[in-house]
Every structure is written in structure tokens, then in C-alpha cells.
């Protein structure tokens, strides 16, 4: 079975953790252990988030006195793809001796006139108290919004049209290579007035890119893995209720925050609607159980889909 796994940024750098390299590498090692169990029996493609890491590098760049201007977000996106991709590559090679593993830096095509450029929603970087967030916003020209009990920087997140290197990824997968790709949603690029690719200031949502890629690669299952066990209605309130099995139609009837769970829900719903296959949202450590329908939020075309009776 071909399974595309999208690792959330918070699964690789948990809230409250320092963004030190050794902390993140240990988290990646644990993530690789869960992914390796899947890869023993299935054809696995891995994508990953980079929201926390992009924020850290963007802040470093803004503080660097040797730069006349900070590095643009597309360049920082490429940096984080290389960094996290390397950590995952090595951890998976160590967990699966003899298995061929590749990590790619990818571009993701977006529209230059996407309305997301006028309404930033993608959270990047660490969390702040409101006063500190507003101070940083004034100093660096950021847009900040509330993220739960804290505040974070938000940047434009245009819709992915296509991963530019899809044909290359497909070839690797067909050759049995465990492929890490489209990290952080891919480096956002547009086609300029002469038809050439050109980077643009944004961060593409990694779940939406993963959904587009999963469809293009004809994945049988698409899993978005994060640090929560299931999608929940009325999250953070006394009425909170976890969702076990659902359909795209039922999910779309709910309301989820645009900067966090919303894109994950949209991504899995689109994949299921387009392909008629299964998608899921859940914890990284539950990956194998999710594939068996025993954990996470399982999304299928309808309530009579074959696996539905076991959920």
C-alpha cells in the first residue's frame, strides 16, 4: 500500500521546547522510529512541516547585522527543507539499514494573485505573550495573530497548485526509494511574465501540498500526523468532543481554526473527495494504529466504506 505521511511541525518541535538542534534531532529520531514501522510493510512517502523552524531562522536573519536585508521566506523555506530533510534522511537510514532513502528540496507552484497574500494566516515561529508579539510586529513589520493562549507571527499561505518536481518523486517511489520531499509545503514559486520560476515571500501549507502530492502520486492513504490524538469539535472548551470516524461532508460542517487544524481538515477532505480513498489525522506515535483504523480521526468517502465498520 502506498502511504503519504505529512509530519506536522509541532511533531518535530513541540510547544515549549527550545529550538536547539539536539532537541529537534531527538524528536526526529523518535519520528523516524514510527515511520520505519510503516515503511517495513508499505510504500511510504514523507513530507514535513517547518513552521517553528522557519520562524527561528527568520528571526535570526532579521537580527543579523551583516545582512542588508533579511533572507526572504522562500530561501528560508529551502534552508529548513534541507535541514529537516537531512535529519529525517539520516534517522530513517539508521532505522532501516539497507533501505534506500532520499531527501529532496522541492518547489511548489502557487498563483501570484492568490488572495492569501492579502490575508496572512500561516503561523510560523515560536509563541509569544501579546505585548512581546506586538513589539516584534512593530519592530520587524510582522503580522501577528492569536494562537490559542498565545500569539505568533503569521505569513501568507497561498494554495499549492503542483509540486514542480512531481515526476522525479514519482520515479523514486516506483524504484522503491523511501522519499522525503515537499518539506514545509515546498519552496513557494510563481511563473513570472516570461514563464520562468521565481520565488515568492510566503509559506505554503504543508498539509495542502501533501494532499496535492498524494493525489498526483496515487497514494492509497494520506495521513496528517501531529501532536493531538484526534480532531476535536469545540476544541479547548467544556464541550470538546473527539471525532473518530467521519466523512468530508461531516468535517466541512464543522469550524476549525484557519491557522492550525483548518488546513489539515481541508487537506484530508480534498484527498478523500478526489480519490475516494482513506485519509486520517492523528498522533505521530499512533501511525501504525491509524493505518489499521484503531486510532486517530479516520476520514472515508461515506459511512459504509469498508473500513468504517471496524472503527
C-alpha positions in Angstrom: 0.0 0.0 0.0 1.3 3.5 -0.9 1.1 5.8 2.1 1.9 9.5 2.1 2.7 10.8 5.6 2.7 14.6 6.4 4.5 15.3 9.7 3.4 18.4 11.5 6.0 21.0 12.5 4.8 20.6 16.2 5.5 16.9 15.9 9.2 17.7 15.3 9.4 20.7 17.7 6.9 20.5 20.5 5.4 23.6 22.1 7.6 24.9 24.9 10.7 23.1 23.7 13.8 25.1 22.9 14.6 25.1 19.2 18.1 23.7 19.7 19.4 21.3 17.1 19.9 18.4 19.5 16.3 18.7 20.8 14.9 18.6 17.3 17.2 15.7 16.2 16.0 13.6 19.1 12.4 14.3 18.1 13.2 13.4 14.5 14.8 10.1 15.7 11.6 9.2 17.5 9.5 10.2 14.5 11.7 8.0 12.3 11.1 5.0 14.6 7.3 5.3 14.0 7.7 5.9 10.3 10.1 2.9 10.0 7.4 0.6 11.3 5.2 1.7 8.5 7.9 1.5 5.8 8.7 -2.1 6.6 5.3 -3.2 5.1 4.3 -0.3 3.0 5.5 2.2 0.3 6.0 5.4 2.3 6.5 9.0 1.2 7.2 11.5 3.9 6.6 15.3 3.9 7.1 17.5 6.9 6.2 20.9 8.4 8.7 23.7 9.1 6.6 26.4 10.8 8.6 26.6 14.0 11.9 26.3 12.2 11.1 29.0 9.6 10.2 31.4 12.4 13.5 30.7 14.2 15.6 31.2 11.1 13.6 34.3 10.0 14.2 35.9 13.4 18.0 35.1 13.2 18.1 36.6 9.8 16.3 39.7 10.9 18.8 40.2 13.8 21.9 39.6 11.7 23.9 42.9 11.4 25.9 41.6 8.5 22.8 41.4 6.2 21.5 44.5 4.4 18.0 42.8 4.5 16.7 39.5 6.0 16.7 36.4 3.8 13.3 36.1 2.0 10.9 33.4 3.2 11.3 31.2 0.1 15.0 31.0 0.7 14.5 30.2 4.4 11.9 27.6 3.4 14.6 25.9 1.3 17.1 26.1 4.2 14.6 24.3 6.5 13.8 21.7 3.9 17.5 20.8 3.7 18.0 20.9 7.5 14.9 18.8 8.5 15.3 16.6 5.4 18.8 15.7 6.4 17.8 14.8 9.9 15.0 12.6 8.7 17.1 11.1 6.0 19.8 10.0 8.4 17.4 8.8 11.1 15.4 6.7 8.6 18.6 5.2 7.2 19.7 4.3 10.7 16.3 2.8 11.5 16.1 0.9 8.2 19.6 -0.5 7.4 20.0 -1.2 3.7 16.9 0.7 2.6 17.3 3.4 0.0 16.2 6.8 1.4 16.3 10.1 -0.5 15.6 13.7 0.7 14.7 16.3 -1.9 14.4 20.1 -1.9 11.2 20.9 -3.8 9.4 23.9 -5.3 5.7 24.3 -5.1 3.9 26.4 -7.7 1.4 29.0 -6.4 -0.6 31.8 -8.0 0.9 35.3 -7.7 -2.6 36.7 -7.3 -3.7 34.2 -4.6 -5.9 36.2 -2.1 -3.8 34.7 0.7 -1.2 37.4 0.1 -3.8 39.9 1.4 -4.7 37.9 4.5 -1.8 36.1 6.2 -2.9 33.1 8.2 0.1 30.7 8.4 1.7 30.6 11.9 5.5 30.4 11.9 8.0 30.6 14.7 7.6 30.5 18.4 4.7 31.7 20.6 4.8 35.0 22.5 2.8 36.9 25.0 0.6 39.6 23.4 2.8 42.5 24.4 6.0 40.9 23.1 4.3 39.8 19.9 3.1 43.4 19.3 6.5 44.8 20.0 8.2 42.4 17.5 5.4 43.2 14.9 6.2 46.9 15.2 9.9 46.3 15.0 10.0 43.9 12.0 6.8 44.7 10.2 5.3 41.4 11.1 1.6 40.5 11.2 0.7 38.6 14.4 -2.4 36.8 15.5 -3.7 34.8 18.4 -2.7 31.1 18.5 -4.6 29.6 21.4 -3.5 31.3 24.6 -0.5 32.9 22.9 0.4 35.0 19.9 2.5 34.1 16.8 3.7 35.6 13.6 1.5 34.9 10.6 2.6 34.9 6.9 0.8 34.5 3.6 -0.1 30.8 2.7 -1.2 30.6 -0.9 -2.8 27.4 -2.2 -0.5 24.9 -3.8 -1.1 24.2 -7.5 1.6 21.5 -8.1 4.9 20.3 -6.7 7.2 21.2 -9.6 9.4 18.0 -9.1 6.4 15.6 -9.0 7.7 13.5 -12.0 11.0 13.0 -10.2 9.4 12.0 -7.0 7.1 9.5 -8.8 10.2 7.9 -10.4 11.9 7.5 -7.0 8.8 6.0 -5.4 8.4 3.5 -8.2 12.0 2.5 -7.7 11.3 1.6 -4.1 13.1 4.6 -2.6 11.7 5.9 0.7 11.3 9.6 -0.3 11.3 12.7 1.9 10.0 15.6 -0.1 7.9 18.8 -0.2 9.1 19.8 3.2 7.3 22.8 4.7 4.9 22.7 1.8 7.7 23.2 -0.7 9.5 26.4 -1.6 6.8 28.7 -3.0 7.4 29.8 -6.6 5.4 31.5 -9.3 5.8 31.7 -13.0 6.8 35.2 -13.9 5.8 37.2 -17.0 8.3 35.3 -19.2 7.3 31.9 -17.8 10.3 31.3 -15.6 10.1 30.1 -12.0 10.6 32.7 -9.3 10.5 32.5 -5.5 7.9 34.5 -3.6 7.5 35.6 0.0 5.2 33.0 1.6 5.0 29.6 3.3 2.8 27.1 1.6 0.7 24.9 4.0 2.4 21.5 4.1 -0.8 19.6 4.5 -2.4 21.1 1.4 0.7 20.5 -0.6 0.9 16.9 0.8 -2.7 16.4 -0.3 -2.0 17.6 -3.9 1.1 15.4 -4.0 -0.7 12.3 -2.5 -3.2 12.6 -5.3 -0.6 13.0 -8.0 1.4 10.0 -6.7 -1.8 7.9 -6.5 -1.4 7.2 -2.8 -3.8 4.8 -1.2 -3.7 6.6 2.2 -2.9 10.1 3.2 -2.1 10.7 6.9 -1.5 14.1 8.6 0.4 13.4 11.8 0.7 15.9 14.5 0.7 16.1 18.4 -3.0 15.6 19.0 -4.7 12.2 19.1 -7.8 13.2 17.0 -9.6 16.1 15.5 -12.0 17.6 18.1 -15.2 19.6 17.9 -15.2 22.7 20.1 -11.5 22.3 20.9 -10.4 23.8 24.2 -13.9 24.2 25.6 -16.0 22.2 28.0 -17.9 20.8 25.0 -14.8 19.3 23.4 -15.5 16.1 21.6 -13.0 13.9 19.7 -14.0 12.6 16.3 -13.2 9.0 15.5 -14.6 8.3 12.0 -16.1 10.9 9.8 -16.6 11.9 6.1 -15.5 15.0 4.2 -19.1 16.3 4.3 -19.3 16.0 8.0 -16.0 17.6 8.5 -16.9 20.6 6.3 -19.9 21.2 8.5 -17.6 22.0 11.5 -15.5 25.0 12.1 -11.7 24.7 12.6 -9.1 27.5 13.0 -7.6 28.6 9.8 -4.0 28.7 11.1 -3.8 25.3 12.6 -6.4 22.4 12.3 -8.3 24.1 9.4 -5.7 23.3 6.7 -5.3 19.7 7.9 -9.1 19.1 7.7 -9.3 20.8 4.3 -6.4 18.7 3.0 -7.8 15.3 4.1 -11.3 16.2 2.9 -10.0 17.2 -0.5 -7.9 14.0 -0.8 -10.8 11.7 0.1 -13.3 13.6 -2.1 -10.9 13.5 -5.1 -9.6 9.9 -4.8 -12.3 8.0 -2.8 -9.5 6.6 -0.6 -8.8 7.0 3.1 -7.2 9.9 5.0 -6.5 10.4 8.6 -5.3 12.9 11.2 -3.7 11.8 14.5 -0.6 11.5 16.6 2.8 10.6 15.1 3.3 7.8 17.6 0.0 6.2 16.6 0.8 6.0 12.9 0.7 2.2 12.7 -2.6 2.1 14.6 -4.1 4.8 12.5 -3.4 2.8 9.4 -5.3 -0.1 11.0 -8.2 2.2 11.8 -7.6 1.9 15.6 -6.6 5.5 16.4 -6.8 9.0 15.1 -9.6 10.6 13.1 -10.3 8.4 10.0 -11.9 10.1 7.0 -13.6 8.0 4.4 -16.0 8.8 1.5 -19.0 7.6 3.4 -20.1 5.7 6.5 -20.4 2.4 4.6 -16.8 2.5 3.3 -15.3 -1.0 4.1 -13.1 0.1 7.0 -15.9 2.1 8.6 -17.5 -1.0 10.2 -14.3 -1.6 12.2 -14.0 2.0 13.6 
